[in-house]
Structures are given as structure tokens and as C-alpha cells.
């Protein structure tokens, strides 16, 4: 992959940290950023559109993408595959757009190996108590699932040193401002200017 002015921005963090909300607000406020659409083998849900919600693929098609190194990262979850198609990321970067990936830590570490010039940002809640409140506020998980998510969050936070930046997501506007500041700072880095 070439670095033609577009940045590859990777966001990770615990479930409930607000990654999705930050992404949506950033995309709303900044036209130069594109969201990377993932590929999956799971069946489309009502209202989902191929190429917009996900790139829906069969198990065989996804396996072929893995074998042909067509994915920037991939993982299996609950019997389905999920991954980031390389072609979509390259297309946007080559057009000069910044591309944002909202992926788990496992995926982020895969991306870091293949694309070390990416910008890796860990999003964390102000505290585990606030994270617990956010997860409970969704009303979608039972107490056992909430406890598992909180335990997983503690494990995920051990990977913070693998990232370039850390954003404590206490306020959505402040969080997006920090994201935008990181993008501006990264575009001003001397080593990026020398690559162009």
C-alpha cells in the first residue's frame, strides 16, 4: 500500500467505550474521512445493503479472500467471518481520503503488521463503572454478559501500549475534537511529508 496523503485510522477499545458513536460523529463533521465497510459471511439483516452495510460473502468467497491476501485483517466470531477488504481501503487512500476502521484489538494488531504507518487509537471509557452503566443502559445484555464484557474490557486495556494514541471518551464532542486533532497532527508529521 502507498501513503498518498490519506491516513488509515484504526479505532479499538472495549465494547461500550463509544467507538461507533465517535466514528459516526467524525464522519458527519469531516467529509475527508471514509468508513471502511467490512466483509462478512453472516446473512444480511433486514435493511442491510451489500456494499454499504457489509460486503456479504459466502464462506467459500471469504476463504478465497483469506488465501489471496485480500483482507487487511479478519477474524471468526460466532461461526461467521468478518474482515476488512484491502481493495476498499486502498481505493479510498489512493483517492486521498482518510479511512477509519473500527475493529477489535486482534484485528488492529493484524493491521499494524501489514500497515505500520497507520494511526492506531485506543478509545476507553472514563472508568469501568461508567462502562458498566453504558452497557447496562443499552438494555440488551443479561448480568452474566455484562460481567463478561467488563472482564474483557480489563484485558483489552492491557493492549493500550500497542497504540499511538489514547482517547478517554467522556464527552462525544470532546472525543471527536481529539480525533480530529490527531488527524491534523499526523498529516503534519515530517515523515509523512517526505513520503509524498
C-alpha positions as CSV (number, residue, x, y, z in Angstrom):
1,X,0.0,0.0,0.0
2,X,1.1,3.5,-0.7
3,X,0.7,6.5,1.5
4,X,-0.7,9.2,-0.9
5,X,-2.0,11.6,1.7
6,X,-4.8,9.5,3.1
7,X,-4.4,8.2,6.6
8,X,-5.5,4.8,7.8
9,X,-7.0,5.4,11.2
10,X,-7.7,2.4,13.4
11,X,-10.0,2.7,16.4
12,X,-10.2,0.0,19.0
13,X,-11.4,-0.3,22.6
14,X,-13.9,-2.1,24.9
15,X,-17.5,-2.6,23.9
16,X,-19.4,0.4,25.3
17,X,-16.4,2.8,25.1
18,X,-18.3,4.8,22.4
19,X,-16.2,3.9,19.3
20,X,-19.2,3.7,17.0
21,X,-20.6,7.0,18.2
22,X,-17.3,8.7,17.8
23,X,-17.0,7.3,14.2
24,X,-20.5,8.5,13.3
25,X,-19.9,12.0,14.6
26,X,-16.5,12.2,12.9
27,X,-17.9,11.1,9.6
28,X,-20.7,13.6,10.0
29,X,-18.3,16.5,10.6
30,X,-15.4,15.6,8.3
31,X,-16.1,14.8,4.6
32,X,-12.4,13.8,4.0
33,X,-12.9,10.6,6.1
34,X,-14.4,7.4,4.8
35,X,-15.6,4.5,6.9
36,X,-14.3,1.1,5.9
37,X,-17.1,-1.4,5.1
38,X,-16.3,-4.9,6.4
39,X,-16.9,-8.2,4.7
40,X,-18.8,-10.9,6.5
41,X,-20.2,-14.4,5.9
42,X,-23.2,-13.8,8.1
43,X,-26.6,-13.3,6.5
44,X,-27.8,-9.8,5.8
45,X,-30.3,-8.4,8.4
46,X,-33.4,-6.6,7.3
47,X,-32.5,-3.2,5.8
48,X,-28.8,-4.0,5.3
49,X,-27.4,-3.3,1.8
50,X,-24.5,-5.2,0.2
51,X,-21.5,-2.9,-0.2
52,X,-23.0,-0.3,2.2
53,X,-23.7,-2.1,5.4
54,X,-21.2,-5.0,4.7
55,X,-19.8,-6.9,1.8
56,X,-21.8,-10.1,2.1
57,X,-19.8,-13.1,1.0
58,X,-20.2,-16.9,1.2
59,X,-17.8,-19.0,3.3
60,X,-16.0,-20.1,0.1
61,X,-15.7,-16.5,-1.1
62,X,-14.3,-15.3,2.2
63,X,-11.9,-18.3,2.4
64,X,-10.6,-17.3,-1.0
65,X,-10.1,-13.7,0.1
66,X,-8.0,-15.0,3.0
67,X,-5.9,-17.3,0.8
68,X,-5.4,-14.5,-1.8
69,X,-4.3,-12.0,0.9
70,X,-7.3,-9.7,0.0
71,X,-8.0,-8.8,3.6
72,X,-6.2,-6.3,5.8
73,X,-7.4,-8.2,8.8
74,X,-10.0,-10.9,9.6
75,X,-11.4,-12.9,12.5
76,X,-14.1,-15.5,13.1
77,X,-16.9,-14.7,15.5
78,X,-19.8,-16.9,16.4
79,X,-19.3,-19.1,13.4
80,X,-19.1,-16.2,10.9
81,X,-16.1,-14.5,9.4
82,X,-15.6,-10.7,9.5
83,X,-12.8,-8.8,7.8
84,X,-11.6,-5.6,6.2
85,X,-11.3,-5.9,2.4
86,X,-8.0,-4.4,1.2
87,X,-9.4,-3.1,-2.1
88,X,-11.8,-0.8,-0.5
89,X,-9.2,0.7,1.9
90,X,-6.7,1.1,-1.0
91,X,-9.3,2.8,-3.2
92,X,-10.1,5.5,-0.6
93,X,-6.5,6.0,0.4
94,X,-5.3,6.4,-3.2
95,X,-8.1,9.0,-3.7
96,X,-6.7,11.0,-0.8
97,X,-9.3,10.1,1.7
98,X,-8.6,9.2,5.3
99,X,-10.1,5.8,6.1
100,X,-11.3,4.8,9.6
101,X,-11.5,1.2,10.8
102,X,-13.5,0.4,13.9
103,X,-12.1,-3.0,14.8
104,X,-11.2,-5.2,17.7
105,X,-7.7,-5.4,19.2
106,X,-6.9,-8.7,17.4
107,X,-7.8,-7.0,14.1
108,X,-5.9,-3.9,14.9
109,X,-2.7,-5.9,15.7
110,X,-3.1,-7.6,12.3
111,X,-3.4,-4.3,10.5
112,X,-0.4,-2.9,12.4
113,X,1.8,-5.7,11.0
114,X,0.6,-5.1,7.4
115,X,0.3,-1.3,7.5
116,X,2.5,0.1,10.3
117,X,2.1,3.6,9.0
118,X,-1.5,3.6,10.2
119,X,-2.7,5.7,13.1
120,X,-3.7,3.4,16.0
121,X,-6.1,5.0,18.5
122,X,-7.5,3.3,21.6
123,X,-10.8,4.5,22.9
124,X,-11.6,3.9,26.5
125,X,-14.3,4.9,28.9
126,X,-13.5,7.3,31.9
127,X,-13.9,4.3,34.3
128,X,-15.1,0.7,34.4
129,X,-18.1,1.9,36.5
130,X,-19.1,4.3,33.6
131,X,-18.6,1.5,31.1
132,X,-20.8,-0.7,33.2
133,X,-23.5,2.0,33.2
134,X,-23.3,2.4,29.5
135,X,-23.6,-1.4,28.8
136,X,-26.5,-1.6,31.3
137,X,-28.1,1.4,29.6
138,X,-28.3,-0.5,26.3
139,X,-30.7,-2.9,28.0
140,X,-29.6,-5.7,25.6
141,X,-27.4,-7.9,27.8
142,X,-28.1,-10.0,30.9
143,X,-26.0,-9.6,34.0
144,X,-23.7,-12.5,33.1
145,X,-22.9,-11.0,29.7
146,X,-22.3,-7.6,31.3
147,X,-19.8,-9.1,33.7
148,X,-18.0,-10.9,30.8
149,X,-17.8,-7.6,28.8
150,X,-16.3,-5.8,31.8
151,X,-13.8,-8.6,32.4
152,X,-12.9,-8.5,28.7
153,X,-12.5,-4.7,28.9
154,X,-10.0,-5.0,31.6
155,X,-8.0,-7.5,29.5
156,X,-8.2,-5.2,26.4
157,X,-6.8,-2.2,28.3
158,X,-3.6,-4.2,28.7
159,X,-3.0,-3.6,25.0
160,X,-3.0,0.2,25.2
161,X,0.8,0.4,24.8
162,X,0.4,-1.1,21.3
163,X,-1.5,2.1,20.2
164,X,-0.2,5.5,19.2
165,X,-2.9,7.5,21.0
166,X,-5.4,7.1,23.8
167,X,-8.7,9.0,24.0
168,X,-10.8,8.8,27.1
169,X,-14.3,9.1,25.8
170,X,-16.2,11.0,28.4
171,X,-17.8,13.6,26.1
172,X,-18.7,12.9,22.5
173,X,-17.8,16.4,21.2
174,X,-14.5,16.5,23.1
175,X,-13.7,13.0,21.8
176,X,-14.3,13.9,18.2
177,X,-12.3,17.1,18.6
178,X,-9.4,14.9,19.9
179,X,-9.8,12.6,16.9
180,X,-9.7,15.5,14.5
181,X,-6.7,16.9,16.3
182,X,-4.9,13.6,15.9
183,X,-5.6,13.5,12.2
184,X,-4.3,17.1,11.7
185,X,-1.2,16.4,13.7
186,X,-0.5,13.2,11.8
187,X,-0.9,15.0,8.4
188,X,1.8,17.5,9.6
189,X,4.4,14.8,10.6
190,X,7.6,15.3,8.7
191,X,7.9,11.6,7.9
192,X,4.6,11.7,6.1
193,X,5.5,14.8,4.1
194,X,8.7,13.0,3.0
195,X,6.7,10.1,1.7
196,X,4.6,12.2,-0.6
